[in-house]
Amino acid sequence: MRPVLIYPSSITFALVAVCLLTACGKPPGGPPPALGTPTVGVIRVQPQHVVLTTQLPGRTSAYLVADVRPQVGGIVKTRLFKEGSDVKAGQPLYQIDPATYKATFDGDNASLAKAQATVRTARLKAERYKGLLAIQAVSKQDYDDAVATLGEDEAQVASAKATLESSRINLAYARVDAPISGRIGKSSVTPGALVTASQTTALATVQQLDPLYIDLSQSSAALLRLKQAMARGDLQKAGANSAKVQLMLEDGSTYAHQGTLEFSDVTVDQNTGTITLRAVFPNPEGDLLPGMYVRAVLQEGEQDQALLVPQRAVSRDGAGKPYAYVVDRDSKLQRRSLQTDRAVGDQWLIQAGIEAGDVLVVDGQQRAAPGLLVNTAPWSPSPAEGAAPPQPPAPTAKPPRPTDLRENHSWHAFSLTARCLRGFWPSL
């Protein structure tokens, strides 16, 4: 018969199993301790002054935009501005070759002088015939013909003046001037290029950037509410039919100047149900450029008795409706259904459900239930979030080898077995 080899680890595990089955050691005495009255963190709701604002996305656009196009055709002789510079209304921008227009102007001027000379001769003849008619030296028909000739010559003078004025305008159009004051962009032509009258391609574009428009998108329902608030006088007005607006730039910074809101567009987009609002902002430093994405902060009004509660104090039920717990005079919890208006920072603006002076539960809602008796402790906001969590210290030693784990396991098993055996044999 082959001998059976019994390893120490097998004996150890067998003794441990026996100890566990026989409930070695002292059994726990009595029932588990009862849970104490839970403590919740609370605040007392107090009314406070709050400024109501709303943020609307928008794009910047120039206050005035003018495309520079030639009114006459010809060869561009020179460009008289620097691209990207500020120009004044009436400042010369391009010079078109004026030779042909100057020749036409001179010819029309000569035609006018000829017509005026003819008028002088006809006028003298008519006056002479009038005196001769009085003494019957000429017939009445000759006098009438002289008066008619004078009228025709005077009409020729008027026509020559109009033609000369048209030539003068065309000659002036050979110099292309800035239609408005503003900043001019790049030029689409260079000296030597041929341009035509009223061509579709603009030579350049001038935009007035101070002040500047901000086109905002707002829902039609919100706009009606905003107009009603302005009619009641709840808004901080900066002028007739306008409200104060602050601007946040693309990098998150606040624009230094304040603008005013104008209700210029009254057409609702049928696809999105939104309306475009237009705000006007001063832009003396030229920081705003057309096409920039910005966010406008509208000051809708102020409330002196607003009730604000931390957002962490408000929970939502299965239907998504907000609720919160308050502590009554008997230190018991009451569940309140809430009506919230909007988020103000990390707080909710409450319309109904909580009154001033209520003790609101902010911390400990996980254990909250209606009618539960609780202890209260003042709650204060935790430090600002965002700090990096503490990192565990780096290990200073290598983890034990598998053989070491087995050795440690056997040692703890023998220790447990010894403690169990001392329960049976105290002399051990």
C-alpha positions, 0 to 999 in steps of 0.5 A, spaced: 500 500 500 502 506 497 503 511 503 499 518 503 503 524 503 500 530 507 502 536 505 502 542 511 498 546 507 493 541 506 493 540 514 492 547 515 486 548 510 483 542 513 484 545 520 481 552 518 475 548 515 474 545 521 474 551 525 469 555 521 464 549 521 464 549 529 464 556 529 470 557 533 471 563 537 466 567 540 460 568 537 457 575 536 453 577 542 446 580 541 442 583 535 446 589 530 446 596 533 440 600 531 442 606 526 442 613 529 438 619 527 441 621 520 444 628 519 443 632 513 446 638 511 441 644 510 441 651 509 435 656 510 432 659 504 433 667 504 430 672 498 436 675 495 437 680 489 438 677 482 439 680 475 436 676 470 440 675 464 439 670 457 445 668 452 443 668 445 448 666 439 450 671 434 454 674 428 457 680 427 455 684 421 457 691 418 453 697 420 454 699 412 456 696 406 458 699 400 460 695 393 465 699 389 463 699 382 465 703 376 460 707 373 463 708 366 468 703 362 475 704 361 482 702 363 484 703 370 490 707 370 492 707 378 489 705 385 489 710 390 488 707 396 491 701 401 488 695 402 485 694 409 485 701 410 480 706 413 477 711 407 473 717 408 466 718 404 468 722 397 476 719 397 478 717 390 479 710 390 481 708 382 482 713 376 480 710 370 483 713 363 479 720 362 481 721 355 475 720 351 470 723 356 474 729 357 474 730 349 466 728 349 466 734 355 470 739 351 465 737 344 459 738 348 462 745 351 463 747 344 456 745 342 453 749 348 457 755 346 455 755 339 447 754 341 448 760 345 451 765 340 445 763 335 440 764 341 443 771 341 442 773 334 435 770 334 433 774 340 436 781 337 432 779 330 426 778 334 427 785 337 428 788 331 422 785 327 418 787 333 420 795 332 419 794 325 412 791 326 410 797 330 411 802 323 408 796 319 415 796 316 415 788 316 409 783 315 406 780 321 409 773 318 416 775 318 415 777 326 412 771 328 418 767 324 423 771 328 420 769 334 419 762 333 426 761 331 428 764 337 424 759 341 428 753 337 435 756 339 433 757 346 431 750 346 438 748 343 441 751 348 438 747 354 439 741 350 446 743 349 447 744 357 444 737 359 449 734 354 454 738 357 452 736 364 452 728 362 459 729 359 461 732 366 458 727 370 461 721 366 468 725 366 467 725 374 465 718 374 472 716 371 475 718 378 472 712 382 470 715 389 469 712 396 461 712 397 461 711 405 466 712 410 469 705 413 474 700 412 476 698 405 478 691 403 482 688 398 482 690 390 479 685 385 483 689 379 490 692 378 492 698 374 491 696 367 485 692 368 479 694 363 472 695 367 465 696 364 460 700 367 455 697 372 459 690 372 457 685 377 464 684 380 465 689 385 472 693 385 472 693 392 468 693 398 467 698 404 464 697 410 463 701 416 465 698 422 464 703 428 458 702 430 457 694 428 451 690 428 450 684 432 445 679 429 442 674 434 437 668 434 431 668 439 425 664 439 419 668 437 415 666 444 421 668 448 421 675 444 414 676 446 416 675 453 421 680 452 417 685 449 412 684 454 417 685 460 420 692 456 412 694 456 412 693 463 418 697 465 422 690 468 428 691 463 434 696 464 432 700 458 438 704 455 434 708 450 427 708 447 425 701 445 432 698 447 435 694 452 442 693 455 446 688 452 453 685 454 458 681 449 462 675 450 467 674 445 469 667 442 475 666 447 470 667 453 472 674 454 467 680 455 467 686 450 469 692 454 463 696 451 456 696 452 451 695 446 443 696 445 438 692 443 434 694 437 428 690 434 429 691 427 427 684 424 419 682 425 419 676 420 419 669 424 423 664 420 418 658 419 423 653 419 426 654 426 421 658 429 426 664 431 427 671 429 433 675 428 434 681 433 439 686 432 444 689 437 448 695 436 455 696 439 460 701 439 467 699 436 472 704 436 478 700 437 476 695 431 476 689 435 470 686 432 470 684 425 464 682 421 462 675 421 465 673 428 461 669 432 459 672 439 454 671 445 450 676 447 448 677 454 441 680 455 439 683 462 432 681 462 430 684 468 432 684 476 428 681 482 429 683 489 425 677 492 428 672 488 429 665 491 435 661 489 437 654 491 443 650 490 442 645 484 445 639 488 439 640 493 434 639 487 432 632 485 427 629 479 422 624 479 421 619 474 417 624 470 422 629 470 419 633 475 423 637 480 423 636 488 426 637 494 426 636 501 425 641 507 425 640 515 419 642 518 419 644 526 418 637 528 425 636 525 421 631 520 422 631 512 417 634 507 417 633 500 416 639 496 414 639 488 418 645 485 417 650 479 423 652 477 424 658 472 432 658 470 439 656 472 443 662 475 450 660 475 450 653 480 443 655 483 436 654 481 431 660 481 425 657 484 418 660 482 413 655 487 414 650 492 419 653 497 418 659 501 423 664 504 425 661 511 424 654 509 430 649 511 432 646 505 436 639 505 442 640 501 446 634 503 444 627 505 438 626 500 440 619 499 437 617 505 431 622 505 424 620 506 417 623 507 416 624 515 423 621 517 426 624 523 433 627 522 438 632 525 440 638 521 447 641 520 449 647 517 451 646 509 456 650 506 459 649 499 465 645 498 471 648 495 472 649 488 472 643 483 477 642 478 483 640 483 486 634 481 485 628 485 490 626 490 495 620 486 496 614 490 504 614 492 508 610 488 510 603 490 517 602 493 517 595 493 516 590 488 510 585 489 511 579 492 513 573 487 507 567 486 511 563 491 511 569 496 504 569 496 503 562 497 508 562 503 504 568 506 498 565 505 500 559 509 503 563 514 496 566 515 492 560 515 497 557 520 496 563 525 488 563 524 488 555 525 492 556 532 487 561 534 482 557 533 485 551 536 486 555 542 479 556 543 479 548 544 485 547 548 487 554 552 493 551 554 496 552 547 
